[in-house]
Amino acid sequence: MILYIVIFVFLLTMETIAIIGAGNGGKAAAGDLALQGKKVRLFEFPEYAANIDMLKEKPQITLQGAVQGTAQLEFITSDLAKAVNGADMIMICTQALTHERVGQELTSLVKPEQCVILNPGSTGGSLYLANIFRKRGLKELPLLGEFHTLTYGCRAKGNKINIAVKVGRVLYSTFPANRIDEVGPSLEKLFPGLVRAKSVLEAGLNNANPVIHPPIALLNGARFENEDMLFYNQGLSSSVAKLIKKLDEERMAILRAFGYSARPDPETCVAQGYAESTDYLECYKNGKGFAGFTSPNTLDHRYFHEDIGFGLVLYCEMGELLNVPTPTAQAMVAIGSAILDIDYFAQKKRSLKTLGLAGLSLLEIKTYLENGILPEQ
C-alpha cells in the first residue's frame, strides 16, 4: 500500500521542470511545457550563455507554428544546482556530444525521487547516463527515460521559436522499463504523441538520425563546403535515398534481432507529421516538416561526430553482438573517419561498454533493461 501512495503522489507533483540545454529543442520544450502550466527553469552552460542572454531580464519565450503563445518561465540560469534543486523532472535537451558532461555534473546533484528524461536520447542516452552515475559512485539512481527523437521540429532565434512540427509519434521508455507507469501518464499528457516502447533500447533504435544525416552529408560534402543549400530538399536524390534505405534496413534488422518490431523510417515520418509520403526519396526531399532546413557549411559537425561516431558505431557493435550484418554502416563509419581524420571505431564514444552492456548476453541485456539490475559479473 505504501508503494502505491508514493507513486500516486509522484504523479501529482510533477509540476516543476528543469530543462538542460537552451538550444532549439530546449527552448521549444521550455515554452511548450510552461504554456501547459508547468513551472519551468531553463539552464544553459556558461560558455553558451549567448543562447539565454536575451531571456535573462525577461524570461519569456514566444512560440509560433504548431504551438503558439508567449510562455513565462520561472527563471533562466547557468547554475545547474539552482536549476535542478526541487525539480520533479529534469529534461535534457542537448546533443549527445554533451551527455557525458551533463551526466558528470548531475551526479552530485540529482536525487533518487527525481525523474531524468532525455529529449532526445540519441540511441541509449539513458543507459549512458546510468553508467556514468554508477561509475561516479551514485548509489541510488533516479528514474531515467528517453524519447527516440526530439519532440519538436523547430528553430529558435533569440526568444522566438518557430515550431514547424510537434511530433505526432515518439517512442519512449524508462530505465528500468518496469517503472514506466510511474511517469507514463504525466509524460503522455504533456506530449500526446508519445508511444510506449518495451525498453529504452527499442526506443533508441528508432532514432533515425544516424540513418538520414550521414548519407546526405557525405554525398553532398563538396556542396556543404562551397555553397548554401537546403539540407533535405536539395540534398536528396535517388542515389542518396537508396543509401538511406540501406542503412534503415540494417537498423530494422538490429531491432528485430533484439525481438522488437520495426518499421521503415518514412512510415514513422508520416505518423509524426514530418512527411506525406512513405517513399524514401519523397519523404525527406518534399516532406513539409523537412522544408527550410539549411545545411552546415562544414563537415566538422554533429552529423559526423554524433550520427556516425555515436549512432552508426553503436549499430555496428550491436550487429556484431547479434550476428546482424551491417556493411553499409561499417562503410559509412570508415569514410567519415577518413574524411575527418578521426577513428570513430577506436573512440567508441557510444558503445556496449559505455552503455554498461559489455559482456552481457542478449537475455541479460533485456533483463537489465526491464529491472535495472546488473547481473553479477
C-alpha positions as CSV (number, residue, x, y, z in Angstrom):
1,M,0.0,0.0,0.0
2,I,2.9,2.4,0.8
3,L,4.4,1.9,-2.7
4,Y,1.1,2.8,-4.4
5,I,0.8,6.0,-2.3
6,V,4.4,7.1,-3.2
7,I,3.7,6.6,-6.9
8,F,0.4,8.5,-6.8
9,V,1.9,11.5,-5.1
10,F,4.9,11.5,-7.5
11,L,2.5,11.7,-10.5
12,L,0.5,14.5,-8.9
13,T,3.6,16.6,-8.1
14,M,5.4,16.6,-11.5
15,E,4.9,20.3,-11.7
16,T,8.4,21.8,-11.6
17,I,10.6,21.0,-14.6
18,A,14.3,21.8,-15.2
19,I,15.3,22.0,-18.9
20,I,19.0,21.4,-19.5
21,G,20.1,23.0,-22.8
22,A,18.8,26.2,-24.3
23,G,19.2,25.4,-28.0
24,N,16.3,24.9,-30.4
25,G,14.8,21.9,-28.6
26,G,15.4,23.2,-25.1
27,K,13.7,26.5,-25.8
28,A,10.8,24.7,-27.6
29,A,10.3,22.3,-24.7
30,A,10.5,25.1,-22.1
31,G,7.9,27.2,-23.8
32,D,5.6,24.4,-24.6
33,L,5.6,23.0,-21.0
34,A,5.2,26.5,-19.5
35,L,2.2,27.1,-21.7
36,Q,0.8,23.8,-20.2
37,G,1.0,25.3,-16.7
38,K,4.3,23.9,-15.5
39,K,6.9,25.8,-13.6
40,V,9.9,25.7,-16.0
41,R,13.5,26.6,-15.3
42,L,15.9,26.8,-18.3
43,F,19.6,26.0,-17.9
44,E,22.5,26.6,-20.3
45,F,26.2,26.1,-19.7
46,P,28.1,29.4,-19.1
47,E,30.1,29.1,-22.4
48,Y,26.8,29.0,-24.3
49,A,25.3,31.9,-22.4
50,A,24.5,33.7,-25.7
51,N,21.6,31.3,-26.0
52,I,19.9,32.8,-23.0
53,D,21.3,36.4,-22.7
54,M,18.1,37.8,-24.2
55,L,16.0,35.9,-21.8
56,K,17.7,36.8,-18.5
57,E,16.0,40.1,-17.9
58,K,12.6,38.9,-19.2
59,P,12.2,35.1,-19.1
60,Q,9.6,34.8,-21.7
61,I,9.6,32.7,-24.9
62,T,7.2,33.3,-27.8
63,L,6.3,30.1,-29.8
64,Q,4.9,30.2,-33.3
65,G,3.7,27.5,-35.6
66,A,2.4,24.1,-34.3
67,V,2.5,25.5,-30.7
68,Q,1.6,29.2,-30.2
69,G,1.7,31.6,-27.3
70,T,4.1,33.5,-25.1
71,A,5.3,31.5,-22.1
72,Q,6.6,32.8,-18.8
73,L,9.4,30.8,-17.4
74,E,10.2,30.5,-13.7
75,F,13.8,31.5,-14.2
76,I,16.8,31.3,-16.6
77,T,20.2,30.2,-15.2
78,S,23.7,28.9,-15.8
79,D,23.8,27.5,-12.3
80,L,23.0,23.8,-12.7
81,A,22.5,23.2,-8.9
82,K,19.9,26.0,-8.9
83,A,18.1,24.7,-11.9
84,V,17.6,21.1,-10.7
85,N,17.1,21.8,-7.0
86,G,13.5,20.9,-6.2
87,A,12.6,19.9,-9.8
88,D,10.3,17.0,-10.2
89,M,11.6,16.3,-13.7
90,I,14.9,17.1,-15.3
91,M,14.6,17.1,-19.1
92,I,17.9,17.0,-21.0
93,C,17.6,18.7,-24.5
94,T,21.2,18.7,-25.6
95,Q,23.2,17.0,-28.4
96,A,24.6,13.5,-27.5
97,L,28.1,15.1,-27.5
98,T,27.1,16.9,-24.3
99,H,25.6,13.9,-22.4
100,E,28.9,12.9,-20.8
101,R,29.3,16.4,-19.2
102,V,25.7,16.5,-18.2
103,G,26.0,13.1,-16.5
104,Q,29.2,14.1,-14.7
105,E,27.8,17.3,-13.4
106,L,24.4,15.9,-12.4
107,T,25.9,13.0,-10.4
108,S,26.3,15.1,-7.2
109,L,23.0,17.0,-7.7
110,V,20.3,14.5,-8.8
111,K,18.0,12.9,-6.2
112,P,16.5,9.4,-6.4
113,E,13.0,10.8,-6.3
114,Q,13.6,12.9,-9.4
115,C,12.9,11.8,-13.0
116,V,15.5,12.4,-15.7
117,I,14.3,12.4,-19.3
118,L,16.4,12.7,-22.4
119,N,14.6,14.5,-25.2
120,P,16.1,13.1,-27.4
121,G,18.0,10.1,-26.1
122,S,20.2,9.8,-29.2
123,T,20.1,6.0,-29.0
124,G,21.0,4.8,-25.5
125,G,21.4,8.1,-23.7
126,S,19.6,7.0,-20.6
127,L,21.8,3.9,-20.3
128,Y,24.8,6.1,-20.9
129,L,23.8,8.4,-18.0
130,A,23.1,5.4,-15.8
131,N,26.5,4.0,-16.4
132,I,28.1,7.4,-15.6
133,F,26.1,7.7,-12.4
134,R,27.2,4.3,-11.3
135,K,30.9,4.8,-12.1
136,R,30.9,8.1,-10.2
137,G,29.5,6.4,-7.1
138,L,25.8,7.2,-7.2
139,K,24.2,4.5,-5.1
140,E,20.5,5.1,-5.8
141,L,19.7,6.2,-9.4
142,P,16.8,8.4,-10.4
143,L,14.2,7.0,-12.8
144,L,15.6,7.6,-16.3
145,G,13.9,7.7,-19.6
146,E,14.4,8.7,-23.2
147,F,12.5,9.8,-26.3
148,H,13.6,8.3,-29.6
149,T,13.6,11.7,-31.2
150,L,13.2,15.4,-30.3
151,T,9.5,16.1,-29.8
152,Y,9.7,19.2,-32.0
153,G,10.9,20.1,-35.5
154,C,11.9,23.7,-34.6
155,R,14.3,26.6,-35.0
156,A,15.0,29.3,-32.4
157,K,16.1,32.9,-32.8
158,G,16.5,34.8,-29.6
159,N,13.4,34.4,-27.6
160,K,11.2,33.3,-30.5
161,I,10.8,29.7,-31.6
162,N,9.2,28.5,-34.8
163,I,7.8,25.0,-34.3
164,A,7.1,23.5,-37.7
165,V,6.1,20.2,-36.1
166,K,5.1,19.0,-32.6
167,V,6.0,15.4,-33.4
168,G,3.0,13.1,-33.6
169,R,4.7,9.8,-32.9
170,V,7.6,9.4,-30.5
171,L,8.6,6.1,-29.0
172,Y,9.8,6.3,-25.4
173,S,10.5,4.2,-22.4
174,T,12.0,4.4,-18.9
175,F,15.0,2.7,-17.4
176,P,14.1,0.4,-15.8
177,A,11.2,-0.4,-18.1
178,N,9.2,-1.8,-15.2
179,R,8.7,1.6,-13.7
180,I,7.1,3.3,-16.7
181,D,3.7,3.6,-15.1
182,E,5.2,6.0,-12.5
183,V,5.7,8.7,-15.1
184,G,3.9,7.5,-18.3
185,P,0.6,9.1,-17.6
186,S,2.1,12.5,-16.8
187,L,4.5,12.4,-19.8
188,E,1.8,11.3,-22.2
189,K,-0.4,14.2,-21.2
190,L,2.4,16.7,-21.8
191,F,3.4,15.0,-25.1
192,P,0.4,13.3,-26.7
193,G,2.5,11.8,-29.4
194,L,4.4,9.5,-27.0
195,V,4.1,5.8,-27.7
196,R,5.4,3.3,-25.2
197,A,8.3,1.1,-26.2
198,K,9.3,-2.2,-24.5
199,S,12.6,-0.6,-23.4
200,V,14.8,2.4,-23.8
201,L,16.8,0.4,-26.3
202,E,13.8,-0.2,-28.5
203,A,13.1,3.5,-28.3
204,G,16.7,4.4,-29.0
205,L,17.0,2.2,-32.1
206,N,14.1,4.1,-33.6
207,N,16.3,7.1,-33.8
208,A,16.8,7.6,-37.5
209,N,19.2,10.5,-37.4
210,P,22.2,8.1,-38.0
211,V,20.3,6.7,-40.9
212,I,19.4,10.0,-42.6
213,H,22.0,12.6,-41.8
214,P,25.3,10.8,-42.8
215,P,24.3,9.8,-46.3
216,I,23.1,13.4,-47.1
217,A,26.2,14.9,-45.5
218,L,28.7,12.5,-47.1
219,L,27.2,12.7,-50.6
220,N,26.9,16.5,-50.5
221,G,30.2,17.3,-48.8
222,A,31.5,19.5,-51.5
223,R,28.3,21.5,-51.7
224,F,28.3,21.9,-47.9
225,E,31.8,23.5,-48.1
226,N,31.2,25.6,-51.2
227,E,27.6,26.8,-51.3
228,D,24.5,27.4,-49.3
229,M,21.8,24.7,-49.8
230,L,18.7,23.2,-48.3
231,F,19.8,20.1,-46.4
232,Y,16.8,17.8,-47.2
233,N,15.2,19.3,-50.3
234,Q,18.4,19.9,-52.2
235,G,20.5,17.2,-50.5
236,L,18.2,14.3,-51.6
237,S,18.4,12.4,-54.9
238,S,17.5,8.9,-55.8
239,S,21.1,7.7,-55.0
240,V,21.1,9.4,-51.6
241,A,17.7,7.9,-50.8
242,K,18.9,4.5,-51.8
243,L,21.8,4.8,-49.3
244,I,19.4,5.9,-46.6
245,K,17.2,2.9,-47.3
246,K,20.2,0.5,-47.0
247,L,21.1,1.9,-43.6
248,D,17.5,1.8,-42.5
249,E,17.2,-1.8,-43.4
250,E,20.3,-2.6,-41.2
251,R,18.7,-0.6,-38.3
252,M,15.5,-2.6,-38.6
253,A,17.3,-5.9,-38.7
254,I,19.0,-5.0,-35.4
255,L,15.6,-4.2,-33.9
256,R,14.2,-7.5,-35.0
257,A,17.2,-9.4,-33.7
258,F,16.5,-7.9,-30.3
259,G,12.9,-9.1,-30.6
260,Y,11.4,-5.7,-31.2
261,S,9.1,-4.7,-34.0
262,A,10.5,-2.5,-36.7
263,R,9.1,-0.1,-39.3
264,P,10.7,1.9,-42.1
265,D,11.5,5.4,-41.0
266,P,9.4,7.1,-43.8
267,E,6.4,5.4,-42.3
268,T,7.3,6.9,-38.9
269,C,7.9,10.3,-40.5
270,V,4.3,10.3,-41.9
271,A,2.9,9.4,-38.5
272,Q,5.0,12.1,-36.9
273,G,3.8,14.8,-39.2
274,Y,7.1,15.4,-41.0
275,A,6.1,14.0,-44.3
276,E,3.2,12.8,-46.5
277,S,4.9,10.0,-48.5
278,T,6.5,6.7,-47.3
279,D,8.8,6.7,-50.3
280,Y,12.4,7.3,-49.1
281,L,13.1,10.0,-51.7
282,E,9.7,11.8,-51.5
283,C,9.6,11.6,-47.7
284,Y,12.8,13.5,-47.0
285,K,13.0,15.7,-50.1
286,N,9.5,17.0,-50.1
287,G,8.1,16.4,-46.6
288,K,6.7,19.6,-45.2
289,G,8.3,19.1,-41.9
290,F,11.7,18.9,-43.5
291,A,11.3,22.1,-45.6
292,G,13.5,25.1,-44.9
293,F,16.3,23.3,-43.0
294,T,19.7,24.5,-44.3
295,S,22.9,22.6,-44.4
296,P,26.0,23.4,-42.3
297,N,29.0,24.8,-44.2
298,T,31.4,22.2,-42.8
299,L,31.6,18.5,-42.2
300,D,33.1,19.1,-38.8
301,H,29.6,18.8,-37.4
302,R,27.3,16.6,-35.3
303,Y,26.1,14.8,-38.5
304,F,29.5,13.2,-38.4
305,H,30.6,13.3,-34.7
306,E,27.2,12.3,-33.3
307,D,25.3,10.4,-36.0
308,I,28.4,8.5,-37.2
309,G,30.6,8.5,-34.1
310,F,27.8,7.6,-31.7
311,G,24.9,6.2,-33.7
312,L,26.5,4.2,-36.5
313,V,29.3,2.9,-34.4
314,L,26.8,1.6,-31.9
315,Y,24.8,0.0,-34.8
316,C,27.9,-1.9,-35.9
317,E,28.7,-3.1,-32.4
318,M,25.1,-4.3,-31.9
319,G,25.3,-6.0,-35.3
320,E,28.3,-8.0,-34.1
321,L,26.6,-9.0,-30.9
322,L,23.5,-10.2,-32.7
323,N,25.2,-11.6,-35.8
324,V,23.4,-9.0,-38.0
325,P,25.5,-7.8,-41.0
326,T,26.0,-4.0,-41.1
327,P,28.1,-3.4,-44.2
328,T,26.6,-0.1,-45.1
329,A,27.0,1.3,-41.6
330,Q,30.6,0.0,-41.5
331,A,31.4,1.7,-44.7
332,M,29.9,5.0,-43.6
333,V,31.9,5.0,-40.4
334,A,35.1,4.2,-42.4
335,I,34.5,7.0,-44.9
336,G,33.5,9.5,-42.2
337,S,36.6,8.6,-40.2
338,A,38.9,9.1,-43.3
339,I,37.4,12.5,-44.2
340,L,37.7,14.0,-40.7
341,D,40.8,12.0,-39.7
342,I,39.1,10.7,-36.6
343,D,39.0,7.0,-35.9
344,Y,35.4,6.7,-34.7
345,F,35.6,2.9,-34.3
346,A,38.6,3.4,-31.9
347,Q,36.9,6.1,-29.9
348,K,33.7,4.1,-29.4
349,K,32.1,7.0,-27.5
350,R,28.7,5.3,-27.6
351,S,29.2,1.5,-27.4
352,L,28.1,-1.5,-25.5
353,K,30.8,-0.7,-22.9
354,T,29.8,3.0,-22.4
355,L,26.1,1.9,-22.1
356,G,27.1,-0.6,-19.4
357,L,26.1,-3.6,-21.6
358,A,29.6,-5.0,-22.4
359,G,29.9,-8.7,-21.7
360,L,26.2,-9.3,-21.3
361,S,24.2,-11.9,-23.3
362,L,21.1,-10.9,-25.2
363,L,18.9,-12.3,-22.3
364,E,21.0,-10.4,-19.7
365,I,20.6,-7.2,-21.6
366,K,16.9,-7.5,-21.9
367,T,16.5,-8.4,-18.2
368,Y,18.7,-5.4,-17.2
369,L,16.6,-3.1,-19.4
370,E,13.5,-4.4,-17.6
371,N,14.6,-4.2,-14.0
372,G,17.7,-2.1,-13.9
373,I,19.7,-4.7,-12.0
374,L,23.1,-5.6,-13.5
375,P,23.9,-9.4,-13.3
376,E,26.8,-10.3,-11.2
377,Q,30.0,-10.5,-13.3
